[in-house]
Amino acid sequence: MDTERIIEKLDAYLGRNDYAGAERHLHYWIGDALSRQDRRDEFTLRNELMGLCRKLGKKEDALMNMERTLELGKTLGLEHTVSWGTALVNAATVCKAFSMPERSIALFEQASACYEALLPDHDGRLAALQNNMALTLMDLGRLDEAESAFRKALSVLAKRERAKGEEAITWLNLADLQAMRGASPEILRDRLENARAALEDKSNVYDGNYAFIIEKCAPVFGHYGYNEYKDILLKRAKDIYERA
C-alpha cells in the first residue's frame, strides 16, 4: 500500500472541506489493510481516522479508532518512534474533545517526552503539541502551566517559516486564558491584535490549511466583538474552498 499517496488524497479531500469523502476514503483503505492483515498500514490509517472522527464529533468512532491505534502501536513496537508520538497527540486531542481531560493530559505528557527526545526544537509538531496540551491544562484549571505551554509553542513557531496561522491560534488561545483570569480589555486586545497581524502576514499561503485555520479563528474574534473581521475571515475561507 502506498500510504503516502493515500494521505495525499486524504489531504485533497480535506482541502476541499469534503469530510464525508475523506471518511469514505479512509474506511476503504483500512478495509484493504485488514484484508491483507497489514497492521502497520492499519495503524497509520486509523491514526488519521480518529482525528477525522473527532472533527466530525463522532465520539464512539473516534474512541474506537483511538484505542485500536494505540493497541497496534504497542503490538508493532513503535513506542520510541515519532509515529507513536503523533498517535499519542491525536489520542490526547480526542480525549480533550470528548471531555476526558485527565486521560488527555496523561497522553500529552507521554507524547511530549517522545517528541522532545526525537524531534529538533524547531519542529512544528512540538508547537502543536504544546498548544493542544495547554488547552487541556486550561480545562483542568492549571492556568500557569497552560500559559507556559502556549509560550513554548510561540517559541517554536518563531523559528519556522510560514507558521503565522499557528501563531494566530496560539495568541487567541492566550486571549481565552487571560479572559479566564479576568484580564483587562487592554491585555485581551493585545492578544487579539497579535493574532490578527499573524493572519494578515504576507507570508501566508491561501490554501486549504489556511482556510481551515481562519475558519477556526473567526468565531473567536466574533466572541470578543471583532464581528466585522470575523465576517471577513469566513468569506475568505469560503472563497478558498470554492477555488480548490
C-alpha contacts under 8 A as a table, 3 or more apart, distances in Angstrom:
res1	aa1	res2	aa2	distance
1	M	33	A	7.95
1	M	41	D	7.44
2	D	5	R	5.51
2	D	6	I	6.47
3	T	6	I	4.88
3	T	7	I	6.08
3	T	41	D	7.16
3	T	44	T	7.91
4	E	7	I	5.20
4	E	8	E	6.21
5	R	8	E	5.01
5	R	9	K	6.26
6	I	9	K	5.12
6	I	10	L	6.19
7	I	10	L	4.81
7	I	11	D	6.14
8	E	11	D	5.06
8	E	12	A	6.33
9	K	12	A	5.00
9	K	13	Y	6.49
10	L	13	Y	5.19
10	L	14	L	6.32
10	L	22	A	5.60
10	L	25	H	7.04
10	L	26	L	7.63
11	D	14	L	4.98
11	D	15	G	5.89
12	A	15	G	4.97
12	A	16	R	6.46
13	Y	16	R	5.30
13	Y	17	N	6.38
13	Y	18	D	5.10
13	Y	19	Y	6.75
13	Y	21	G	6.31
13	Y	22	A	5.39
14	L	17	N	4.78
14	L	18	D	5.60
14	L	19	Y	6.15
14	L	22	A	6.60
14	L	208	G	7.43
15	G	18	D	7.49
15	G	207	D	7.53
15	G	208	G	4.29
15	G	209	N	6.77
15	G	241	Y	7.11
15	G	244	A	7.03
16	R	208	G	6.89
16	R	241	Y	5.46
16	R	242	E	7.68
16	R	244	A	5.82
17	N	208	G	7.98
17	N	241	Y	6.84
18	D	21	G	5.40
18	D	22	A	6.30
19	Y	22	A	4.89
19	Y	23	E	6.11
19	Y	52	L	7.73
19	Y	56	L	7.86
20	A	23	E	5.14
20	A	24	R	6.30
21	G	24	R	5.16
21	G	25	H	6.08
22	A	25	H	5.05
22	A	26	L	6.32
23	E	26	L	5.27
23	E	27	H	6.21
23	E	49	L	7.21
23	E	52	L	7.25
24	R	27	H	5.17
24	R	28	Y	6.11
25	H	28	Y	5.30
25	H	29	W	6.52
26	L	29	W	5.32
26	L	30	I	6.01
26	L	45	L	6.55
26	L	46	R	7.95
26	L	48	E	7.94
26	L	49	L	6.59
27	H	30	I	5.09
27	H	31	G	6.10
28	Y	31	G	5.21
28	Y	32	D	6.44
29	W	32	D	4.80
29	W	33	A	6.19
29	W	45	L	7.64
30	I	33	A	4.97
30	I	34	L	6.13
30	I	41	D	7.74
30	I	42	E	5.78
30	I	45	L	6.35
30	I	46	R	7.32
31	G	34	L	5.07
31	G	35	S	6.19
32	D	35	S	5.14
32	D	36	R	6.44
33	A	36	R	5.19
33	A	37	Q	5.93
33	A	38	D	5.15
33	A	39	R	7.13
33	A	41	D	6.06
33	A	42	E	5.63
34	L	37	Q	4.74
34	L	38	D	6.27
34	L	39	R	7.50
34	L	42	E	6.96
35	S	38	D	7.84
38	D	41	D	5.66
38	D	42	E	6.30
39	R	42	E	4.86
39	R	43	F	6.00
39	R	72	L	6.78
39	R	76	L	7.79
40	R	43	F	5.10
40	R	44	T	6.43
40	R	72	L	7.70
40	R	76	L	7.30
41	D	44	T	5.12
41	D	45	L	6.23
42	E	45	L	5.24
42	E	46	R	5.90
42	E	69	T	7.97
43	F	46	R	5.37
43	F	47	N	6.03
43	F	68	R	7.86
43	F	69	T	5.30
43	F	72	L	5.92
43	F	73	G	6.74
44	T	47	N	5.26
44	T	48	E	6.70
44	T	69	T	7.96
45	L	48	E	5.13
45	L	49	L	6.18
46	R	49	L	4.71
46	R	50	M	6.02
46	R	65	N	5.71
46	R	66	M	7.44
46	R	68	R	7.56
46	R	69	T	5.91
47	N	50	M	5.62
47	N	51	G	6.88
47	N	65	N	7.27
47	N	66	M	7.06
47	N	69	T	5.92
47	N	87	A	5.97
47	N	90	N	7.20
48	E	51	G	5.47
48	E	52	L	6.44
49	L	52	L	4.96
49	L	53	C	6.04
49	L	62	A	7.42
49	L	65	N	6.87
50	M	53	C	5.13
50	M	54	R	6.16
50	M	61	D	7.21
50	M	62	A	4.51
50	M	63	L	7.11
50	M	64	M	7.94
50	M	65	N	5.21
50	M	66	M	5.67
50	M	90	N	7.37
50	M	91	A	7.63
50	M	94	V	7.41
51	G	54	R	5.03
51	G	55	K	6.41
51	G	62	A	7.02
51	G	90	N	6.19
51	G	94	V	6.96
52	L	55	K	5.10
52	L	56	L	6.30
52	L	62	A	7.81
53	C	56	L	4.95
53	C	57	G	6.10
53	C	58	K	5.10
53	C	59	K	7.12
53	C	61	D	6.29
53	C	62	A	4.95
54	R	57	G	5.07
54	R	58	K	5.97
54	R	59	K	6.63
54	R	62	A	5.62
54	R	94	V	5.87
54	R	97	A	7.00
55	K	58	K	7.74
58	K	61	D	5.57
58	K	62	A	5.98
59	K	62	A	5.10
59	K	63	L	6.08
59	K	98	F	6.83
60	E	63	L	5.24
60	E	64	M	6.03
61	D	64	M	5.11
61	D	65	N	6.11
62	A	65	N	5.32
62	A	66	M	6.00
62	A	94	V	6.84
63	L	66	M	4.88
63	L	67	E	6.13
63	L	94	V	7.22
63	L	95	C	7.99
64	M	67	E	5.34
64	M	68	R	6.24
65	N	68	R	5.08
65	N	69	T	5.96
66	M	69	T	5.15
66	M	70	L	6.27
66	M	90	N	7.94
66	M	91	A	5.66
66	M	94	V	7.75
67	E	70	L	5.28
67	E	71	E	6.08
68	R	71	E	5.01
68	R	72	L	6.06
69	T	72	L	5.13
69	T	73	G	6.12
69	T	87	A	7.18
70	L	73	G	5.04
70	L	74	K	6.35
70	L	87	A	7.06
70	L	88	L	7.63
71	E	74	K	5.39
71	E	75	T	6.21
72	L	75	T	4.99
72	L	76	L	5.98
73	G	76	L	5.22
73	G	77	G	6.18
73	G	78	L	5.25
73	G	79	E	6.67
73	G	84	W	6.47
74	K	77	G	5.08
74	K	78	L	6.12
74	K	79	E	6.28
75	T	78	L	7.85
77	G	80	H	7.84
78	L	81	T	5.50
78	L	83	S	7.20
78	L	84	W	5.71
79	E	84	W	5.45
79	E	85	G	7.71
80	H	84	W	6.81
80	H	85	G	7.93
80	H	114	C	6.73
81	T	84	W	5.29
81	T	85	G	6.59
81	T	114	C	7.39
81	T	118	L	7.49
82	V	85	G	4.93
82	V	86	T	6.20
82	V	114	C	7.10
82	V	115	Y	6.50
82	V	118	L	6.69
82	V	119	L	7.79
83	S	86	T	5.10
83	S	87	A	6.25
84	W	87	A	5.00
84	W	88	L	6.23
84	W	111	A	7.93
84	W	114	C	7.95
85	G	88	L	5.08
85	G	89	V	6.28
85	G	110	Q	7.68
85	G	111	A	4.75
85	G	112	S	7.58
85	G	114	C	5.57
85	G	115	Y	6.00
86	T	89	V	5.05
86	T	90	N	6.19
86	T	111	A	7.20
87	A	90	N	5.10
87	A	91	A	6.04
88	L	91	A	4.99
88	L	92	A	5.98
88	L	107	L	5.76
88	L	108	F	6.72
88	L	110	Q	7.19
88	L	111	A	5.40
89	V	92	A	5.07
89	V	93	T	6.13
89	V	107	L	6.94
89	V	108	F	5.93
89	V	111	A	5.89
89	V	129	L	6.56
90	N	93	T	5.09
90	N	94	V	6.25
91	A	94	V	5.07
91	A	95	C	6.33
91	A	104	S	7.51
91	A	107	L	7.13
92	A	95	C	5.10
92	A	96	K	6.16
92	A	103	R	7.26
92	A	104	S	4.29
92	A	105	I	6.84
92	A	106	A	7.86
92	A	107	L	5.22
92	A	108	F	5.72
93	T	96	K	4.92
93	T	97	A	6.11
93	T	104	S	6.73
93	T	132	N	6.94
94	V	97	A	5.11
94	V	98	F	6.37
94	V	104	S	7.76
95	C	98	F	5.27
95	C	99	S	6.27
95	C	100	M	4.94
95	C	101	P	6.50
95	C	103	R	6.66
95	C	104	S	5.07
96	K	99	S	5.38
96	K	100	M	5.58
96	K	101	P	5.39
96	K	104	S	5.55
96	K	136	T	6.23
97	A	100	M	7.63
100	M	103	R	5.76
100	M	104	S	6.10
101	P	104	S	4.74
101	P	105	I	6.03
101	P	136	T	5.81
101	P	137	L	7.93
101	P	139	D	6.75
101	P	140	L	6.82
102	E	105	I	5.44
102	E	106	A	6.48
102	E	140	L	7.84
103	R	106	A	5.22
103	R	107	L	6.34
104	S	107	L	5.25
104	S	108	F	6.18
104	S	136	T	6.96
105	I	108	F	4.93
105	I	109	E	6.08
105	I	133	M	6.65
105	I	136	T	6.38
105	I	137	L	7.25
106	A	109	E	5.22
106	A	110	Q	6.44
107	L	110	Q	5.14
107	L	111	A	6.16
108	F	111	A	4.93
108	F	112	S	5.99
108	F	129	L	7.29
108	F	133	M	6.00
109	E	112	S	5.04
109	E	113	A	6.37
110	Q	113	A	5.32
110	Q	114	C	6.33
111	A	114	C	5.04
111	A	115	Y	6.04
111	A	129	L	7.87
112	S	115	Y	5.21
112	S	116	E	5.92
112	S	126	L	7.71
112	S	129	L	7.15
113	A	116	E	5.36
113	A	117	A	6.26
114	C	117	A	5.38
114	C	118	L	6.42
115	Y	118	L	5.16
115	Y	119	L	5.44
115	Y	126	L	6.84
116	E	119	L	5.73
116	E	120	P	7.61
116	E	121	D	7.66
116	E	126	L	7.64
119	L	123	D	6.41
119	L	126	L	7.82
120	P	123	D	5.61
121	D	126	L	7.44
121	D	156	V	6.66
122	H	126	L	7.65
122	H	156	V	5.19
122	H	157	L	7.15
122	H	159	K	5.68
122	H	160	R	6.49
123	D	126	L	5.76
123	D	127	A	7.33
123	D	156	V	7.05
123	D	160	R	7.84
124	G	127	A	5.17
124	G	128	A	6.41
124	G	156	V	6.89
124	G	157	L	6.68
124	G	160	R	7.48
125	R	128	A	5.06
125	R	129	L	6.13
126	L	129	L	5.14
126	L	130	Q	6.24
126	L	153	A	7.10
126	L	156	V	7.17
127	A	130	Q	5.16
127	A	131	N	6.12
127	A	152	K	7.09
127	A	153	A	4.11
127	A	154	L	7.09
127	A	156	V	5.74
127	A	157	L	6.49
128	A	131	N	5.13
128	A	132	N	6.17
128	A	153	A	6.98
129	L	132	N	5.30
129	L	133	M	5.91
129	L	153	A	7.98
130	Q	133	M	5.08
130	Q	134	A	5.96
130	Q	149	A	5.13
130	Q	150	F	6.25
130	Q	152	K	6.73
130	Q	153	A	5.49
131	N	134	A	5.23
131	N	135	L	6.61
131	N	149	A	6.52
131	N	150	F	5.51
131	N	153	A	6.02
131	N	170	T	6.60
132	N	135	L	5.20
132	N	136	T	6.70
133	M	136	T	5.22
133	M	137	L	6.30
133	M	146	A	7.56
133	M	149	A	7.25
134	A	137	L	4.90
134	A	138	M	6.21
134	A	145	E	7.26
134	A	146	A	4.23
134	A	147	E	7.01
134	A	149	A	5.45
134	A	150	F	6.24
135	L	138	M	5.03
135	L	139	D	6.45
135	L	146	A	6.85
135	L	173	N	7.77
136	T	139	D	4.97
136	T	140	L	6.39
137	L	140	L	4.99
137	L	141	G	6.25
137	L	142	R	5.13
137	L	143	L	6.63
137	L	145	E	6.84
137	L	146	A	5.33
138	M	141	G	4.94
138	M	142	R	5.63
138	M	143	L	5.53
138	M	146	A	5.97
138	M	177	L	7.32
139	D	142	R	7.64
142	R	145	E	5.65
142	R	146	A	6.24
143	L	146	A	4.85
143	L	147	E	6.15
143	L	177	L	7.17
144	D	147	E	5.23
144	D	148	S	6.31
145	E	148	S	5.07
145	E	149	A	6.26
146	A	149	A	5.10
146	A	150	F	6.29
147	E	150	F	5.07
147	E	151	R	6.18
147	E	174	L	7.01
147	E	177	L	7.48
148	S	151	R	5.12
148	S	152	K	6.24
149	A	152	K	5.01
149	A	153	A	6.29
150	F	153	A	5.02
150	F	154	L	6.38
150	F	170	T	6.36
150	F	173	N	7.79
150	F	174	L	7.03
151	R	154	L	5.07
151	R	155	S	6.21
152	K	155	S	5.01
152	K	156	V	6.37
153	A	156	V	5.24
153	A	157	L	6.22
153	A	170	T	7.40
154	L	157	L	5.01
154	L	158	A	6.04
154	L	167	E	6.34
154	L	170	T	7.03
155	S	158	A	5.29
155	S	159	K	7.00
156	V	159	K	5.54
156	V	160	R	7.08
157	L	160	R	5.18
157	L	161	E	7.98
157	L	163	A	5.99
157	L	164	K	7.87
157	L	166	E	7.47
157	L	167	E	6.60
158	A	161	E	7.91
158	A	163	A	7.79
160	R	163	A	6.02
162	R	165	G	7.77
162	R	203	S	5.76
162	R	204	N	6.07
162	R	205	V	7.87
163	A	166	E	5.48
163	A	167	E	6.33
163	A	204	N	7.93
164	K	167	E	4.83
164	K	168	A	6.14
164	K	198	A	4.92
164	K	199	L	6.22
164	K	201	D	6.98
164	K	203	S	7.62
164	K	204	N	6.74
165	G	168	A	5.10
165	G	169	I	6.49
165	G	198	A	6.40
165	G	199	L	5.70
165	G	204	N	7.38
165	G	210	Y	6.68
165	G	213	I	6.32
165	G	214	I	7.68
166	E	169	I	5.15
166	E	170	T	6.32
166	E	213	I	7.71
167	E	170	T	5.07
167	E	171	W	6.27
167	E	195	A	6.96
167	E	198	A	6.46
168	A	171	W	5.16
168	A	172	L	6.25
168	A	194	N	7.07
168	A	195	A	4.02
168	A	196	R	6.78
168	A	197	A	7.91
168	A	198	A	5.38
168	A	199	L	6.17
168	A	217	C	7.90
169	I	172	L	5.14
169	I	173	N	6.17
169	I	195	A	6.93
169	I	213	I	7.66
169	I	217	C	6.67
170	T	173	N	4.99
170	T	174	L	6.24
170	T	195	A	7.80
171	W	174	L	4.97
171	W	175	A	6.25
171	W	191	R	5.45
171	W	192	L	6.74
171	W	194	N	6.53
171	W	195	A	5.31
172	L	175	A	4.89
172	L	176	D	6.38
172	L	191	R	6.51
172	L	192	L	6.17
172	L	195	A	6.22
172	L	217	C	7.63
172	L	220	V	7.22
173	N	176	D	5.12
173	N	177	L	6.29
174	L	177	L	4.93
174	L	178	Q	6.12
174	L	191	R	6.78
175	A	178	Q	5.13
175	A	179	A	6.12
175	A	188	L	5.45
175	A	191	R	5.47
175	A	192	L	6.69
176	D	179	A	4.98
176	D	180	M	6.32
177	L	180	M	5.13
177	L	181	R	6.59
178	Q	181	R	4.98
178	Q	182	G	6.36
178	Q	183	A	5.28
178	Q	187	I	7.70
178	Q	188	L	6.86
179	A	182	G	4.96
179	A	183	A	5.50
179	A	188	L	7.15
180	M	183	A	7.59
183	A	187	I	6.34
183	A	188	L	6.86
184	S	187	I	5.44
184	S	188	L	6.56
185	P	188	L	5.09
185	P	189	R	5.98
186	E	189	R	5.08
186	E	190	D	6.21
187	I	190	D	5.14
187	I	191	R	6.56
188	L	191	R	5.29
188	L	192	L	6.26
189	R	192	L	5.03
189	R	193	E	5.96
190	D	193	E	5.25
190	D	194	N	6.20
191	R	194	N	5.18
191	R	195	A	6.33
192	L	195	A	5.02
192	L	196	R	6.22
192	L	221	F	7.45
193	E	196	R	4.96
193	E	197	A	6.06
194	N	197	A	5.17
194	N	198	A	6.28
195	A	198	A	5.16
195	A	199	L	6.39
196	R	199	L	5.15
196	R	200	E	6.21
197	A	200	E	5.16
197	A	201	D	6.06
198	A	201	D	5.20
199	L	204	N	7.24
199	L	214	I	7.60
200	E	204	N	7.42
201	D	204	N	5.98
204	N	210	Y	7.45
205	V	210	Y	6.78
206	Y	209	N	7.92
206	Y	210	Y	5.69
206	Y	211	A	6.89
206	Y	240	I	6.74
207	D	210	Y	5.33
207	D	211	A	6.23
207	D	240	I	6.50
208	G	211	A	4.97
208	G	212	F	6.16
208	G	240	I	6.83
208	G	241	Y	6.69
208	G	244	A	7.59
209	N	212	F	5.08
209	N	213	I	6.26
210	Y	213	I	5.02
210	Y	214	I	6.19
210	Y	237	A	7.84
211	A	214	I	5.33
211	A	215	E	6.01
211	A	236	R	7.33
211	A	237	A	4.45
211	A	238	K	7.65
211	A	240	I	6.34
211	A	241	Y	7.18
212	F	215	E	5.18
212	F	216	K	6.24
212	F	237	A	7.16
213	I	216	K	5.08
213	I	217	C	6.20
214	I	217	C	4.84
214	I	218	A	5.85
214	I	233	L	5.82
214	I	234	L	7.14
214	I	237	A	6.59
215	E	218	A	5.39
215	E	219	P	7.66
215	E	233	L	6.66
215	E	234	L	5.79
215	E	237	A	6.14
216	K	219	P	6.83
216	K	220	V	7.72
217	C	220	V	5.43
217	C	221	F	6.58
217	C	230	K	7.97
218	A	221	F	5.35
218	A	222	G	6.37
218	A	229	Y	7.50
218	A	230	K	4.48
218	A	231	D	7.33
218	A	233	L	5.85
218	A	234	L	6.43
219	P	222	G	4.79
219	P	223	H	6.05
219	P	230	K	6.31
220	V	223	H	5.00
220	V	224	Y	6.59
220	V	230	K	8.00
221	F	224	Y	5.30
221	F	225	G	6.46
221	F	226	Y	4.98
221	F	227	N	6.73
221	F	229	Y	7.10
221	F	230	K	5.75
222	G	225	G	5.07
222	G	226	Y	4.89
222	G	227	N	4.58
222	G	228	E	7.96
222	G	229	Y	7.68
222	G	230	K	5.47
223	H	226	Y	7.31
223	H	227	N	7.91
226	Y	229	Y	5.47
226	Y	230	K	6.17
227	N	230	K	4.89
227	N	231	D	6.31
228	E	231	D	5.25
228	E	232	I	6.38
229	Y	232	I	4.94
229	Y	233	L	6.26
230	K	233	L	5.26
230	K	234	L	6.30
231	D	234	L	5.15
231	D	235	K	6.16
232	I	235	K	5.30
232	I	236	R	6.11
233	L	236	R	4.98
233	L	237	A	6.15
234	L	237	A	5.14
234	L	238	K	6.22
235	K	238	K	5.05
235	K	239	D	6.17
236	R	239	D	5.17
236	R	240	I	6.32
237	A	240	I	5.16
237	A	241	Y	6.28
238	K	241	Y	5.22
238	K	242	E	6.16
239	D	242	E	5.14
239	D	243	R	6.31
240	I	243	R	5.25
240	I	244	A	6.38
241	Y	244	A	5.20
